[in-house]
Amino acid sequence: MRIVIGCDHTGVALKVALQETALAEHSVIDVGTDSTDSVDYPDIARAAVAILRKGDADRAILICGTGVGMAIAAGRHRGIRAATCSDPYVAEMSRRHNDANVLCLGARVVGYGMAESIVRTWLHADFDGGRHARRVEKIEGTA
């Protein structure tokens, strides 16, 4: 699977750890940042979403302090369904019921082990379709 990953300055360590573990078997496009110098998370979200919407990645993972800012910034773009997840169950349901294509994590909220479990669960969960497809179509404005 092709994954685009990005983070602000608070998520650098978590991003690196995930690339070495949960994402090691995937093709990863890293849109930054690689420094703890302050950056604006909407810029990172925009870069990742552009790659995802262009079709050069299958899904995206975005990391900031809480995951909320990245989810808001990413979710502003058509076709993007961003979910902030803090446990594997929510991650699985975001895929199965909402067809989330962007996973947002809070580096100040989840530890490395939990983040790894969330990412693995999210990457392996499939969209259930059925009645959920109708709802996603309403979110997208196609129904």
C-alpha positions as CSV (number, residue, x, y, z in Angstrom):
1,M,0.0,0.0,0.0
2,R,1.2,3.5,-0.7
3,I,1.0,5.8,2.3
4,V,1.7,9.5,2.5
5,I,2.8,10.6,6.0
6,G,3.2,14.1,7.4
7,C,3.5,15.8,10.8
8,D,4.1,19.1,12.4
9,H,7.0,19.7,14.8
10,T,5.2,17.8,17.7
11,G,4.9,14.6,15.7
12,V,8.4,14.1,14.3
13,A,9.5,11.4,16.8
14,L,6.2,9.5,16.3
15,K,6.4,9.7,12.5
16,V,9.9,8.3,12.5
17,A,9.0,5.5,14.9
18,L,5.9,4.5,12.8
19,Q,8.0,4.5,9.6
20,E,10.4,2.1,11.2
21,T,7.7,-0.3,12.5
22,A,4.1,-0.3,11.3
23,L,4.9,1.3,7.9
24,A,8.1,-0.6,7.2
25,E,6.3,-2.9,4.7
26,H,4.6,-0.1,2.8
27,S,5.7,2.4,0.3
28,V,5.9,5.7,2.2
29,I,5.9,9.3,0.9
30,D,7.1,11.6,3.6
31,V,5.9,15.2,3.3
32,G,7.7,16.4,6.5
33,T,8.5,17.9,8.7
34,D,11.8,16.5,9.9
35,S,12.6,19.1,12.5
36,T,11.2,20.2,15.9
37,D,11.3,23.8,14.6
38,S,7.7,25.1,14.6
39,V,5.7,24.6,11.4
40,D,2.1,25.2,10.5
41,Y,0.2,21.9,10.4
42,P,-2.3,23.1,7.7
43,D,0.6,23.3,5.2
44,I,1.6,19.7,5.9
45,A,-2.0,18.5,5.7
46,R,-2.4,20.3,2.4
47,A,0.8,18.7,0.9
48,A,-0.3,15.2,2.0
49,V,-3.9,15.6,0.8
50,A,-2.7,16.8,-2.6
51,I,-0.7,13.6,-3.1
52,L,-3.6,11.5,-1.9
53,R,-6.2,13.2,-4.2
54,K,-3.8,13.0,-7.2
55,G,-3.8,9.2,-6.7
56,D,-0.1,8.9,-5.9
57,A,-1.0,7.4,-2.5
58,D,-3.8,5.1,-1.2
59,R,-4.1,6.6,2.3
60,A,-2.5,9.3,4.5
61,I,-1.4,9.5,8.1
62,L,-1.1,12.9,9.7
63,I,0.3,13.7,13.1
64,C,0.1,16.8,15.3
65,G,-0.2,17.3,19.0
66,T,-3.8,16.0,19.3
67,G,-4.6,14.9,15.8
68,V,-7.5,17.3,15.7
69,G,-5.9,20.2,13.9
70,M,-4.6,17.9,11.1
71,A,-8.1,16.3,10.8
72,I,-9.8,19.7,10.4
73,A,-7.2,20.9,7.9
74,A,-7.3,17.7,5.8
75,G,-11.1,17.3,6.0
76,R,-11.6,20.7,4.3
77,H,-10.7,19.0,0.9
78,R,-13.3,17.2,-1.2
79,G,-12.9,13.4,-1.1
80,I,-11.0,13.4,2.2
81,R,-12.5,11.6,5.2
82,A,-10.1,12.2,8.0
83,A,-10.5,10.5,11.4
84,T,-8.7,11.3,14.6
85,C,-8.2,8.0,16.4
86,S,-6.8,7.3,19.8
87,D,-7.4,3.5,20.0
88,P,-7.6,0.6,17.6
89,Y,-11.4,0.1,17.8
90,V,-12.0,3.7,16.6
91,A,-9.4,3.2,13.9
92,E,-11.1,0.1,12.7
93,M,-14.6,1.6,12.7
94,S,-13.3,4.7,10.9
95,R,-12.3,2.4,8.0
96,R,-15.2,-0.1,8.2
97,H,-18.1,2.4,8.5
98,N,-16.7,5.7,7.3
99,D,-14.1,4.7,4.7
100,A,-11.6,7.1,6.3
101,N,-8.7,7.7,4.0
102,V,-6.7,9.9,6.3
103,L,-5.7,8.8,9.8
104,C,-4.9,11.6,12.3
105,L,-2.9,10.9,15.4
106,G,-2.0,13.0,18.4
107,A,1.6,12.7,19.4
108,R,0.8,14.1,22.8
109,V,-2.2,11.8,23.2
110,V,-1.1,8.3,22.2
111,G,2.2,6.5,23.0
112,Y,4.3,4.8,20.4
113,G,2.9,1.3,21.1
114,M,-0.7,2.4,20.9
115,A,0.0,4.5,17.8
116,E,1.6,1.4,16.1
117,S,-1.4,-0.7,17.0
118,I,-3.8,2.0,15.7
119,V,-1.9,2.3,12.4
120,R,-1.7,-1.5,11.9
121,T,-5.4,-1.9,12.6
122,W,-6.4,1.0,10.4
123,L,-4.3,-0.2,7.4
124,H,-5.7,-3.7,7.6
125,A,-9.4,-2.7,8.0
126,D,-11.6,-2.6,4.9
127,F,-14.7,-0.5,4.2
128,D,-17.9,-2.6,4.8
129,G,-19.9,-0.8,2.1
130,G,-23.6,-1.6,2.2
131,R,-25.6,0.9,4.2
132,H,-22.3,2.6,5.1
133,A,-21.7,3.4,1.4
134,R,-24.9,5.3,1.3
135,R,-23.8,7.4,4.2
136,V,-20.4,8.1,2.8
137,E,-22.1,9.2,-0.4
138,K,-24.1,11.7,1.6
139,I,-21.0,13.0,3.2
140,E,-19.4,13.4,-0.2
141,G,-22.5,15.1,-1.6
142,T,-23.1,12.4,-4.2
143,A,-26.3,11.1,-2.8
